[in-house]
Amino acid sequence: MIRIERWSLEEPATERARVLAMEARTLAPGPEAVTAAVAEIVAAVRDSGDAALLELTRRLDTAGAEPPALRVDAAELEQAAAALDADLRAALERAVANVGTVAEATLAAAPADGEVVLPEGHHIRVRELPVASAAVYVPGGRAPYPSTVVMGVVCARVAGVQRVAVCSPPGVDGIASSVLASAALCGADEVYRMGGAQAIAAFAYGTASVAPVDVIVGPGNLYVQEAKRQLSQRVGIDGFAGPSDLLVLAGARADPRLVALDLLAQAEHGPETLVAAASAERDVLDRVQDHLSELAQTRPSANPAAALLVDTADPEAALAFAEAFAPEHLELVGAEVEAFAPRVRRAGCLFVGGAGASAFGDYVAGSNHALPTGGAARFASALSPQHFRRRMAEVRIDDGAAGPLARAGATIARAEGFVVHAESMEARAALRDNETVA
């Protein structure tokens, strides 16, 4: 039986959003619950490599059965792709194409390499470069997720990463063939049968079978996320992915049944998922509540801790609530709230219009489904090629610029007590003036 809570947004939106965020945090334990256990796993993989990986896989993933080789060979990937259901293959290929198109557009929108000439006459070129290697973690607990392979590998490929690895925890029967096939279709270079904190540690430190990578992305359980956090000074990560959430702002013409379906669809991500709808139209929320109660009875896979329905004074109050909450997924349904789209600044992904179910974004729309959760949309972005690229400055200072720069730079350096910094710069200026540097 689904639990539906009804709120009335009378206090300021920011305060109510804070309460909602606090409630979201109570739905799942915090990372401190597994900090010690993850540290033990990370240390085991660091110290014992493959032996620890295999033992942890045996204990945590294969129910005691002897695990097969860590790395999936190319022939098995090809076989999985060849045996894939035709409709599923077509759908994955469409997802690969669309995510690739959007990723390329995202990359094109980034600042291109450009050279700047400074007043002193020197040149700086800002260069953007892909990391050399990356890993995509694909969860395997509740169900196989070939779509997560697409979201991670395609973006890494578009970014220009030379080596892209995938890992997923093997169950008693190994990794789901749909995940292997998706890895083959996306062009992953390596696939590994490993999961949990031990997989993150393997990619961070490297083992006899697993070469280390520069960046690790992808969702996972609390152990996976805590391992990424603990190792984030050694390897790049995309962020901390907590429980999923969805907020729907519904206008007067919103279809209450579709809103209810969208809430229940998001709830399939697990009982920690937070789903909510806000509207100034009380009768719309009444009908959403009725549909939720009815639909949930025959959809056992949709099992949120609670569905929250928020009555607001007007559409503006609903928008203020959304901005304060910064949801992972935000849907605007109904003309009066769809008009807010240009004003939305805090959402992981924004879906506009009655046909724009957030479920499309999980699979084939082209947007990425690896999104900031827990209010992190205030400062974080969806997974994109930029997570696999870094910028560096290339500085060229000729003799003519050295003198003016040295005078300013040396002054600052000495003020900070770094006298040799000052001497280093002044030595270049001295060479310009044909002075002898002792």
N, C-alpha and C positions, 0 to 999 in steps of 0.2 A: 504494500500500500504506500503510495507516494505521499510524502509530507509536503504540504503546500503552506507557506507562510505569507501572510498579507501584511504589507507595511503601508503606512501613510506618511508621505514625505512632507512633514510639517516643519522640522528643524532645517537648518541650512544643509544644502546638498553635500557639502564637504564632510560634515559631521556624520551624516547617514552613510556616506560612502566609506568613511573610516570604520564605522560599525560593521558594515558589510565585509570590508577587508579583514577585520579581526575575526569575523565568523568564518571566512574562507580559511584563515590560518589554523582554525581549530579543527577543520575537517581532516587534516592529515598531520602526522607528527613532524616536528621540525628536524633539520639536519643533525642537531645535537643528539638525537635519539640513536644515531648510528655512527657517530664520529669515531668512537673507539674501535668499533668493529671494522669500519672502512680502513682506518689507519693500520690495523693488523693485516688486512688483505693486501693493501698497497705494499707494506713492508715485505710480506711473503713473496709477492711477485718480483719486487725489486731484488731481493736476495736470492731467490731460487728459480726465477724465470719459468721455463716451460713446466718444470716439475710441479711448481705451485699452481700454475694455470690448470694443468690437467687434474690435479687433486681437487681444486676448488670447483672445477667444472663437474667432476664426479659427485662431489658432495652437494652442490647447490643447483645443478641443472639437470643431470641425467639420472637422478634418483638412485645413485649408487652404481649404475651401469658403467662399464668401461667406455670412456669417450673415444670417438674416432680421432683421426689426425686433426690438429687444430686448423690447418689451412684447407679450404675446399679447393680441389684441383679444377683446372679450366674445363676438362671434359665433363665434369659433373655440372658445372654452370651451363655449358652448352646443352647438355641433355635436359636440364630443367627448363631452359628457354624453349627448346624444341617441343617438349611435352606440355607446355603451358596451354591451358584452355584458350581457344582462339579469341573469344570475347574478352577474356581478361588480358590477353596479350595486346589486343587492339586498344583496350582502355589504358593500359600502362604506356603503350607507345604514344597515345594521345597526351597523357600526362607528361611524359618525357619531353615531347615537342613543345607543349604549352609552357611548362616550367622553364625550359631552355629559352624560349622566346622572351618570356618576362625577365629572366635572369640576364639575358643579353641586353635587353632594353635598360635594365637597372645599371648594368655595367657601363653602357653608353652614356648614361646620364651622369656618371661620375666624372670629376674633373680629369681631363686627359693630361698626359705629360705636358708640362708647359714650362718655358724658361722665362725667368724674370730678371731684368737688368736693374740693379739697385743704383741709387744716386751716386755712390762712390765708384761705380763702373764695374763692379763684379757681377757675376752671373750665378743664379741658383736655378737649377732645374728640379722640380718636384717629380719624382718618379714613383709610379705605382706598380708593384710587382706581386705576382702570386707567391704564396708559400710553396715550398717544394713538395710537401706531402701532407695528407689529411686523412682522417678516419671518420667514418659515419657510424654511429652506434644505432642499431635498430632493435627496439625492444622485442621481446618474444614471450612475455608472460601471459597476458590474457588472450592474445591472438597474434597471427603473423601480420606484419605491417610492410608490405611491398611499397606502399606509398611513401613511407619514410625514406626508403632507399632512394626513390626518385628525388625527393626534396633535397637531400644532402648531396648525392653524387652529381646530379645535374649541375647544381650551383658550383660545386668544386671544379667540375670540368669547364664550365663557362668561364670561371675565374682564371683558368690556365694552370691549375695544379697538375704537376707531372705524375704524381703517384697518389691514387685514391684507393683507400682500403675500406672495407665494410666488415662489421662484426655483428653477430647476433647470438644470443644464448641458445645452445642446442637443448632441446628436450630429449626425452627418451628416444624419439624418432629422428633426432637431428634438427636441422634448420628447415623450416617450411619451404617447399619447392617454389612457392610464389615469390618468396624473398630472394632465393637464389636466382630465379629467372629475372627478376627485376634488376638484380646486380649485373647480370649478363647484358640485359638490354641497355642499361645505363653506361656500360663500359667501365665498371669497377676493375681495378687492376688485381686486387686481392680480396678474398673473403675468408673470414675466420670464424670457426665454431667456438665462440667464447662470449661471455656476457658478464654483467655485474661489475662491481668495483675492480675485480681482477682484470677485466678486459681494458678498462681505462688505464690501470697501472701498466699493463703490458704495452699499450701504445705510447705511454709517457716515457717509460724506461727502456723498452725493448727487451726481447728475450732471444733465445737461440732461434725460435721459429717466427717471431714477430719483430719486424723492424720498427723503431720508434717513428712517430710522426710529429709534425709541427703544430697541427690544430686538430682538436677532436670536437665534433658536433653531434647533436642528436638527443632526443628525449630518452628517458629511462626512469627507473624507480629511484627511491631515495638514496640507495647505496651508490647507484651510478652518479647521481647528481653530487653527492657528497665527495665522491672520489674525484670528480672533475674540479670541485672547489679546492680540495686539498692539493691537487696537482697543478693548479692554474698558474703557478709561478714557473713551472717547468714546461708546460705545453699550453697553447692557446685553446680557449673554449668559447662556445657561443653564448653561454650564460647558464643560469640555474633555472631549469624547467620544473615548475611546481604543478599542482593540479590544474586542470583546464577550467576555463570559465567562459560564459557567454552572457551578454546582456542584450536584450531586444528592446528598442524604443518603438512602441506601437502607436500609430495614429488612428484616427477614427475609421479609416477604411481598411485597416489591417485585417487579414483573415485570421481569426482566432485559432482555428484548427492548425493552420500552417505554423503559427507562432508556437503553439504547443508542441508540434512535431519537431521543430527546430530545437526547442529546449530539451526534449527527450533524446534527440539525436546526439546532442553534445554530451548528455549524461551517460552515453555509452562508453565514454572514456574512463569511467570508474566512479565508485561511490563518493570519492572526494571532490568530484566536479561540482562547481557552483554555477547554477543557471538562474537567470532572473529576467523578468520583463517589467518595464516601467511605462506608464501611460497616464495621460490626463483624462482618458476616457474610461470611466469606471465600468461601463457595460462591456467594453472590450476585454478588460481584465477578468470580469466575471465569466465571460465565455471562454477565455483562455483557461481559467481554473477548471471549468466544467470539462473541457476537452482533455486537459492534463489528467484528471481523475479517471476519465473513461479510457484514454489511450494507454495509460501506464499499465492497466490491468492485463493487456495482451502483448506487452513489449517488455519482457523480463530483462532484456539486455540494457534497458535504460533505467538506471537505478541511482539517481542523485541522492545525496544526503537530504536535500530539500530543494524545492523550487520556490523562488521568492517572487512575489508579485507586488510591485511598488506603485501606489497611487500618487500621482503628482498633481500639483495645483494647475499646471499648464505645461505645454511642450517645452518651454524654455527651462523650467525646473527639471524636466527629464534630461535635457541636454547637460545641464549643470551637474546632475547626479552622475551621468556617464563620464564626463570629463574628470570628475573627482575620483571615480572608481578606476578609471583607466583599464578597461577590460581587455582580455586577450582577443575575444571576438566581439564586435559590436554590429548589430543589425539595425538599420533604419527602415521601418516599414510603414508606409502611409505618407501621402504627399506633404503634410505639414512637418513631419520629422525628416523626411528625405531631403528637404530643403536645407537641413542643417549640415549636410555632408561637407561643404567647404569649410565649415567652422570646427569640425572635429579635429582635434590635435592629439588626443591621447587614446589610442586604441592599437592593439597589435595588428588587426586587420579589420577593415570597414566594409560591410556588405550593404548595398543600397538598393532598395526596391523589393517588392514582394516575391520576385522570382530569385532573389539573391540569397538563397539559403547558405549559411556558413559551411554546411557540409560540402558544397562545391569546392570551397577553398581547401578542404582536407584532401582532395583527390585531383581534380582535373581542371579547375578554373585557370591555373597558372600561377596564382599567388602561392606563397610558401606556407605550409601548415606548422612549421616550427616557429612559434610565436612567443613573445614575452608574456609571462603569466604573473599572477599575484600583484598586479599594479605596476609591474616593471615597464609597461608601455609608456610610462611617464618619461623614460630615458633610454629604453632599449628598442631594438628593431627586429623585424622578422629575419630569419636566416636568408642570406643573399650571397652573391659572389664576394661582397665586401668582407665577409667573415673569413675569406680565404686569401685576402690580399692585404698588403701592407704598403705604407708609403715611406720613402726615404728622400732626403734632399741631397743633391749632388752640387757641391759648392766649388766654384772656380774663382780664385782671387788673383788678379794679375798684379804686377809690380805697382801700377799706378794707384790701385785701390788700397794697397797694404798700409800706406802711411796714414791716411785719414781714419781707417778702421782701427789701426793700432792705437792711435791717440785716444779714441773713445774706449776701446776694449780694455786697454791697459789700465785706464783710470778705474773702471769698474772692478777689474780683477784685483787691483791693489786694495780697493775698499773692502773686498771680501777676504783679504789676507792671502790671496793666491799670487804671490809675486812671480813665480816661474811662469804662470800663465801670461802675465804681463810681459815678461822677458821674451817668451816665445813669439808673441805678436810683434814686439818692438824690434826683434832681430830681423824680421822680414822687412820692416820699414827701413832699417839700417842698411840692408843689402841694396835697397832701392837707391839710397843716397851714397852708395859705394863706401860705406863705413866698414871698418873692421870689427867683426864680432868676436869677442874673446871666447 
